[in-house]
């Protein structure tokens, strides 16, 4: 949880120029389904998001990732954009159904060739690839056999991971195994808002365990040939009031969102309070087999931090089997166009907390960004001052955490491009680069030019 806000140092007094450690990663991030398109080309198999996005009402305006940003055909252009932005790292995902159309079996060589081209172009431009193995596009063939509720999927994931390590491991050292297992479990299996669209609390707990088991099995396949970690969706928690009931509620919710995933990956055990909570809610957790936690805790070379906003919690019965309520936030706090609170100081608190709880483990901000729906003006430029301000404040927050001892090695902005934002379709614009989805025209926004200056200087420049 966050410290008492009255003890925080606000960013209004921050110096205008702050230098980062040498070798700091200045990156951008995307995922395959959100940018690639080419849904039915070159032997790619069907994914759960292909199937889900065609369910009436599942995605706003009936949009899909069938074309997305057409990145599959525009690799050269998009890598050149990254180079022009001065970035030295790129986080992207490999599409499991593009490599293994049925989730297992023979490798699709045309899919493999696409990622060989991408990795080679990145390295030619001095950009380090950080490859994500699972960013939500499960092969539909595996979903038809139970998906992440089935233990077999974790085993098939390890086989797929080995294919990637063997194919790209001579050039790629750094890997994200699983992106945001909490979101997959809650939105995909508990609430039905994401693929595969299931509404089953017990099934969601089972799925989350198997996602973590998949991480551990994949790390064992890596076998010291590189570095790997999970990209956790982490929400710093703040009690609605500082009374004991709200403090206890915030601690419980932190267990549900954060500790249930951090603890097994980094310490090899589930938190006792949340294990008891889930047993009360869904019954015996008999899908946790002997030895599973040793596998899950096999090793994590870094902690991937996906941070967007905080979570304010009060005591009381909310939706589902949870003895807490999520509050809408503080009225005086700035919001993004998705109505998310902008709270950069909570990112500082989160990074310092992770360093305190897991000393010595490097930290990567693997996602951070905001939806601001600025469009090109009469001059053809995108003057997105709010995103530039967001970037400035959050980079200052990262620097503050480093000053307090947190070993933050890099920052990846979400996203490089305005892309397909899952159930919200193309409405939210989160890119440093504006994409006209009718023409695929790319326009670097003012925030992108500002971020380029930061990356080149390895420092936080002044605001324009």
N, C-alpha and C positions, 0 to 999 in steps of 0.2 A: 504493500500500500504506500501511497505518498506520505511524506512527512506533513506535519501541520503546516498549512499554507502560510501562516504568519511567520514561519522561519525561513521562507524561501527568499532567494535573491532574484528579483525580477530582471528581465533582460533590457529594461529601458536604459540602464546605466552601462550597457556593454560597450567595450571599446569598438571602434569602427572597423578595425582590421585585426583579425585573429589568425595566426598561422597554425596549420595542422602538422602533425608529425610527418617526417619524410616517408615516402612510400604509401601514404594514405590513398585509399581507393576512392576515386570520384566516379560514380557510376550512374547508370540508368537501368531500368528494369522493365521487362515485358513477360508475357507468357505465350506459349504457342497458340492456344485456341483463341486468345484475345487479339492476336495480330496476324497470324499466318494466312488464314483463308485456305484456298486450294483444298477444300474439304474432301473432294472426291478424286483428287489427282494423284498420279504416280503411285497407286497402290495403297494409299492410306485407308485404314479401316475406320469403322464408325466408332465414335466415342459417346459417352453418356451425355455430353453436352450437345452433340448433334441431335440426339434423340429428344432430350429434354427441351431444347429451344424450339422444337416444332410442336410442342404441346400448347394448344390454344390458351393464352393468358399467362404462360410461364414467364415470358420475357416481354418487357414493355414494347408495344407497337409490333409485336410478332417478329422482332429482329433476331438474327442468328449470327454466328461467326463464320458463315460459309465463305464470305469474302474478307471480312474484317479489314485489316489495313493492307491486304495483299502482300504482306512481308515475304511470303514464300517466293514470289517472283521479283521482289525488290530488295534482295539482300544487299547487293552492291550499293544501291542508293542509301539504304538505311545505315549501313556501316560507315559510309562516307559522312552521313549526318552526325553520327557519334564522334567521328574524328574531328569534324568541324566544331563540335561542342567542347573539344578539349578533354573529353572523358578518357580515363585509362582503364575502365572496367565496365563490363556489361553482364547483367544477370538476365538470363532467358531460360526457357524450358525446352526440353526435348519432348516431342509428342509421342507418347507410348504407342498409340494406334498407327502412327506413321512408320514406326520402326517394326512393330509386331502387330499387324492388323487384327489378329485374333487374340492378342494379349500374350500369346506364347507361340512356340513353333518357329518356322523359318523367318529369318530377318528379311525385311523389304529393303533391297539394296538401293532403290531410288530414294527412299526416305533417308537412309544412311548417308547417301551422297549429299543431300541437302545440308545436313548438319556438318559434314566435312567441309563444305564450301563456306558455311557461316564461320566455323572456328578458324579456318585458314584466313579468311578476310579480316577477322578481328585481330589475329596475331600480326598480320601484315601491317595493320595500322597501330600497333602497339597497345591494343586493348585486350586486357585479360578477361577471358570468359569465366563466368561463374554459372555453371549449368545446373538447372533444377530438373530432377528426374520426374517428379510428380507435381504438376500444377493443375490437378483436378480433371484432366481429360482421360478418365479410365476407359479402356477399350470396352465397348458395349458387350462384346462376347463374354467378358469376365463378369460384367454386371448381370448378365443372364444366368450366371452360375452362382449368384449370391453377392457379387461385388465385395465391398470392404467388410460386410457382415460375415463373409466366409474366410476362414483362416487360409484357404488355398490362395487367395489374392495376395496376401503378404508373401507367400512363397513364390508366386509368379512374378511379383515385383522384384524380388531379389534376382531372379533370372534375367529380367529386363535390365536391371541395374548392371549386372555383369556384362551384358552386351554393350552397354554404353561405356563402361570402364575399359573394356577391351578395344573398342573402336576409337575412342577419343582420349584415352588416358595418357597417350604419349605426348599430348599437347595441352590437355586440361588437367589441372591439379586440384581445383576447388569445386566442390559439389554441394548443392542443397538436395537432400533426399526427398523430403516431403514439405510442401507448402501449406501452412496453416491447418494442421489437423483438427483444431477446434472448430474452425469454420466449416470444414468438410462434414464433421460430425453433426454440428448443430443445424446449419442451413440445409445441408444435403440430406440428412437422415432423420433429424428430429422435427424440423419445421417444414420441410418440403419446399423450401424457397429456392434451392439450388438443385442441380442434378445430383443424384438420380430422382429427386422429388419424393423421398420417403418421409413418412410421419410416424416414427416409432422410437420412443425414448430409449427403450432397452436396446433396440438395434443400433441406435446412435452410439451408445457406450461401447458396444461390441466393435463397431466400425472404427471408433477412435483408438481402441486398443490395437486392432490389427494394422492400422496406419503406423502406429509407433513400432509395432513388431516388424513391419516392413522396413522401417528406418534401420533398426538394428541388424536385420538380415542383410540389408544392402551394405552397411558399413563393414560387415564381415566379408562380403565379396570384394570390397575395396582393398582390404588386407594391407593397409599401410602404403598403398600406391598413390595416395593423395590425401586431401583433407575434406571432411564432410561435416555437415550439421543440418539441423532442422531450421526452417524459417517459421518461427512461432508468431501467431497473431496475438500480440500482448497488449493488454489494456491496463494501465496503471489505475488502481482503485482508490477512490476517495469516499469516505462516509458522508452521507447527506448532512449529518450533524456530527459533532464530536462526542456524542453521548455513547455509553457502552453498547446499547442495542444496535445502533447504526455501525459502530466499529466492528462488532461481531458479524454483522451482515456483510460488510465490505470484505472481511477476512474470508468468509464463506464463499462469496462470489469470486474472490481472487483464486480460491482453490478450484472452482469450476472452470474458470477461463484460463488461468495461467499455471498454477502449481500442478494440476493434473497432468500436464504435458512436460513442463520443465523438470519436475522431480524425477520421473522415471528415466528420462533421457540422460540427465546429468548426475543422478545419484543412484539409479537402479531400483527405485521403489516409488510406489504411489503414496501420496500424502494420506495419512491415516484418517483424517477427518472427512476427506472426500470419498475415500473408499467406503467408509461407513455410510455416508450419505447415499451413494449409488446403490449399496446393498439394500438400504431401506426403501429406495425408490423403485428399483427394478428387480430385486431379488439377488440370489447368489451370483457372483461374477465367475461362473464356472468356466468361462471361455479363457480365463487367464491360466494358462498351463504352467506346470512346473518348469522353471528355467526361462520363461518368457522375459522376466524382468532383467535377468542377467544379459539376455540378448539385446533388449531395448537399451540398456545402459552400457553397451559394448564400448562406446566412445563417441565423443562429440568434440571436434577440433575447434569449434567456435559456436556461438549462439547467434542465430539469425533473428533479428528483431524487426518485425513488421509493426510499425506504430503509426496510428492515425489520430487517435483521440483518447480521452480518459473515459472511465465508467464511474458514475456517481450512484451509490447504492444506499438504500435505507432498509430498516427492518420491516417485516411484513410479508405476507404471502403474495408472490407475484404469479406470473404465468408458469405453468408446469410445476414440477415437484421441487420448488426452490423457496426457501424461507427468506427471501429478500426481494426487494423491488428496485428496478433500475429507474433512476430519476432522469428527467429530460435535460438537466444541466443548469448552469447559472445564467440568469438573464443578461448579465453584464458582459458576458464573454463573446468575442467575435465568433462567427460561424462561417463555414464553407457553404457552397451552393447546395450541398447535401444536408445542410443543417447540422453538421458535425462541429463540435466545439474546437476552436484552435487554441491549444494549450501546450506550447513548446516546453514550458518548465516541467511538465509531467514527463516529457521524454528524458530530460536530465535526471529526474528522480528514478525513472525506470532503469536507465543504464547504470546508475550508481547502485541501485538495489541488486541488479544482476551481478555486478562485480562483487558486492558484499556477500551475496548468497553463494556465488560460484567463483571464488577468487582464482585468478590465473587463467580463466577461459577467455580467449579473445571474443570481442563483440563486433558484429557487423550490422549496421542498420540496413537491412535487406529490402525494406520498403518504407517510404514516407512520402506523402504527397497530399494533394487536395483537389477537389473538383471546383473549378471556376469556369464559367461558361462563356468566356470572352471569345468573340469572333473577330475576324479581320475587319479593320476599319477602312475608310475611304482610301487610305494610303497603302492598303494591302497588308499592313503589319498588324500583329495581335498585341495590343498594349494591356497585358494582364498584370497590372501593378499589384493586385492582391496576392497572386502566386509568388511574385518576386519577394514581397514582404514575408509571406509564409516561409519561403526558402531561407531568407536571411535569419529569421527568428529561430528556425529549427536547426540551422547550422551553428548558430551561436549556442543553442542548447546542447548540441553534441560536443562543441568545444568545452563548454562548462563541465560536462561529465568527464572529459579527458583531463581537465585541470584537477578534478577531484579523484583522479586515479583510475577511472574506468578505461580499460584497454580497447578502445574503439578503433578498429582498423580500416573502416570504410563506410561510405554512405551511398546508397542507391536510391535515386529518386524514382518514385512511381508517378508517371510512367514516361518512357521516351516519347511515345506517341499517344494521341487521343485514340483509344481503342474500344473494343467491345467489353463493357463493364458488367458482364454476367447478366443477372436478371434485370438490371437497369438498362441493358442495351447500350446504344451509342449516346444516350443523353448526357451522362457526366463526361466532362472533358478534363482529363487529369494529366495530359501530356505537356512536356516542354515544347513539343512540336505539334502544331495544329494540323489535323488531317481533314480535308474535305472528302467525306466518304462517298460522294457521288463521282468525284474525279480522281481521288487518291493524291491530290496535290498536297505536298508537305510545306508548311511555313513555320520556321523557327519563331517561337513567341519571344517577347521581350524577356520573359523569365528564363528562357533557354539561353539567350545571349548573356544574361547576368550570371547564370550557372556556369557557362563556359569561362567567364572571367574568373570565377571562384576556382574552377578546376585547374586552370592554367597557373594561377597564382598560388595554389595550395593554401588558400586563405579565404576568409570572408571579406569580400570587398565592400565598399560603401554602397549604400542604396543610391540609385539615381535620383 
